[in-house]
Amino acid sequence: MAIVEAKSISKIYGGKKGIEHKAIDHLSMNIEAGEFVGVMGPSGSGKTTLLNLLSTIDRLSAGFLTINGSDITKLSKEKLATFRRKEMGFIFQDFNLLDTLTIAENIMLPLTLDGRKVKEMETKLAHISNTLGIDGILRNRTYEVSGGQLQRAAIARAMIHEPSIIFADEPTGNLDSKSSKQVMEALTGLNTEQHATTLMVTHDPFAASFCERILFIKDGKIFNELHKGDQRQNFFQDILNVQSMLGGDTDDLQTIRL
Amino acid sequence: MTFKQFAFNNVKRNARQYMSYFFSCMFSVSVFFIYAVIMFHPEIDGHEFRQTVQRGIAAVEIIIFSFSFLFVMYSTGAFIKSRKKEYGLLMTLGISKGQLNRLLILENTIIGCVSIVAGLLIGTLFANVFIMGFSNMIDIDGSLGFAIAPKAVLLTVVSYFVMFELNTLAITWTMRTNAVVDLFRGAKAAKRVPKFSWILSIIGLGLVITAYSLAWTADLLSIFPRMFPILLLIIPGTYLLFTQSSVALINLLRRNKSIYFRQTNLLTISDLYYKLKDHSRLLFFVTILSAVAFTASGVLFGAYQSAKTEAEALVAQDVSLLSKGEEHIANMDDEVSTFKQQLEQKGIDYQSLAMERTQAKIHHMDQDIWVDLLSVSNYKQLQKLNGNTVDIDVSNDEMVVMLPRYLTPGEEEFANELTVTSENVEETFTVQTMDTIVNQNTHNRYTIVVSDEMYQHYASVQEPNEQYRYVAFSIHNWSSHAEAIYDSTHMIDREIVTGIDTQAQIYLTLKNSLSFALFFGLFISVLFFLAAGSILYFKMYQDLDNDVSRYRSLYRIGLTVKEMKKIATKQVAYLFFIPFSVAVIHASFAFKALQNMLTSSVFMPSLLLISCYLAIYAIYFFFIRGLYIRKLKEVM
């Protein structure tokens, strides 16, 4: 079953007076349930715009988009927010945890907003924090723990309400290599064990090598698609090859970490 | 873009931020200016009250000025702190320390000049109304003309300009710009968990409650020695209440999981936890400012409103004339008819009643006290004149002592039996007391009601100088003729009529002194109040950057705009109305203390006043909430 179905979606910036710029140009893609999909591309290729469109933060200029069976182009802004709250989980580059809350409170936030019972929240919190190995820091504040722990807490927050899809925007962008590895292993672990459908935008080939399938984007269109074979090392090499073929800024090519 | 243009644009494009600051500055400039106009008014010089009035105004000017000084210092400091990041950027781009200072000075000078000019304009606009009100109030024959002395303009411009410049210099001097990195970090340092101590919270609460109980039980005699201790308790008490008890209270709320984790409560409460602590000093300051504003204007306004009732309580009969001794009484009728003629000429309706009283002496509170005796039938007639019907019976062995309005402690406790001694008679009566219905006079302390028979017993053998003749007047609607009545009493020879008491006189004295105080007090109060609102507005604006990024991430994970509005409204409301409510509670205890001293109720006038403040505050609140939500909506 397809969780995300996008049919020739476009996003056009600028308008009547300014110069039009097509950030996303008639792009079509599907994400099946339980898949772990990566989106890569050079700076300005439209990968963040694509993520914003799919995650309903940004409005489509044209095209059709259904998520988990509902046509989200027809929903009002308020309905979209509640839809996101129920159906989606978010992981950001800069964690976006609230520093006025403890780690535990941050993780429970989606359930709290949904008006769930305290008991239920606590059971789910115990389960997810155990899975992600962060039970030791639940009572801490955000500034008291490391970046890798923060990102795993963010993953817990994205997962706790069992959404139909998780969107991750450069989840390893602010992390050192050791923490990156932990975070990516946590994500793949949840993907395989709990069949959490995940879409991740990244330009870190190492992080991307944890995905099952990678979409390369250039100028708002799909440029190439890679599937993971048996070996992650080979997959990683393939990714690097496509990246150099794509060109783009040399900044995007990160030093090899494996 | 020249350097000057850059500075100018900075001010222009931050207009919204500067707005409330600008209005408060402008308001204080115009109030200062209006008082200066009156102080230097060319026609005021000739009047005998010149010195007192000018001294009063000068004191007010000093208060306004020092307050503006503090306010501008705080606001400028807060502003510059909120823009630290911007200065960091300028420094990386290579602005020198000297240039940065020049930029700051230039910006502040622009705002200062604009608010001085605007203040002068607004002041000029309202000065005429003020001059008229002022001359009306202090009874100058014919209003003062509309004239603005150059001295007034000069004083305002120079003092405010110097103030703005001094403040800016102080700020630039204290701003440390050692490391650019520090500036980049700006106000965005990690938030520590608010700490509080239970002991201090309880001490704070205790201090406030003690102060409240002192105010609640104060009366006319004890209020003056208590005033200072009350202030000494309430100010640190309020401070602790905000820095400790508020955090403690929210901490308790956080422990109650079913409340804390109920939907948006989690966000509201946790954010408020930090904001209350961050803003505790500010909230304390705002509370004290508002409490001073409420109390001062409420007490003045309440007392002003009650002048008539107070006059009626202090003086039982509308007008009373009293002569003592046979010789004076013989001449009294002429004086009384002069007075009556005066009233008739002025078209004032009256009823009058003449009666005899006789002097005696009692022993009470370890001393001999002069009293006079009144027969019970005369007493009944007096009550009738005052518009009351009474049924009172005094037998031959009873007397009723009429107690004056203000008593020394223990005075109302009389012995069961007292001996009443005159030159020729001595009798013992059982004692009862009641509130007085005759006017006090300088000759004796109490008027005592005895039976007609007993009165005759004393009066028939009285010495010539023991005789009193008392003429009481009832004047319909006296307060609207107060001045005419008071003027008419001047026609009476005070050698002959030794006791002239009118409600009109008390009323006029009260009204005059209070209207003076009201005139000075009300504007300072409003100034304080506006400043309090403006400080809050500032703080909200400073927090906005942080809040914007918070709400942006919350929106992504599915916070609806409706929920955002709910949370934001609640938070702004708490920050606005917590200090307001505390200030109102503080002020109501002050009103209660005032009430203990007055006869008439100050409830309605103080309620009216607080509602006015509340209305202004509510407008302020909705304005700021609107701005705040609009700003947040932009990112959602």
Interface residues (C-beta under 8 A of the other chain):
Chain A: S55 I57 K77 E78 A81 T82 F83 R84 R85 K86 M88 G89 F90 F92 N96 L98 D99 T100 L101 E105 M108 L109 P110 T112 L113 D114 G115 V118 M121 R141 Y143 R157
Chain B: A190 K191 V193 K257 S258 F261 R262 Q263 T264 L266 L267 S270 D271 Y273 Y274 R550 S553 L554 Y555 R556 I557 G558 L559 T560 V561 K562 E563
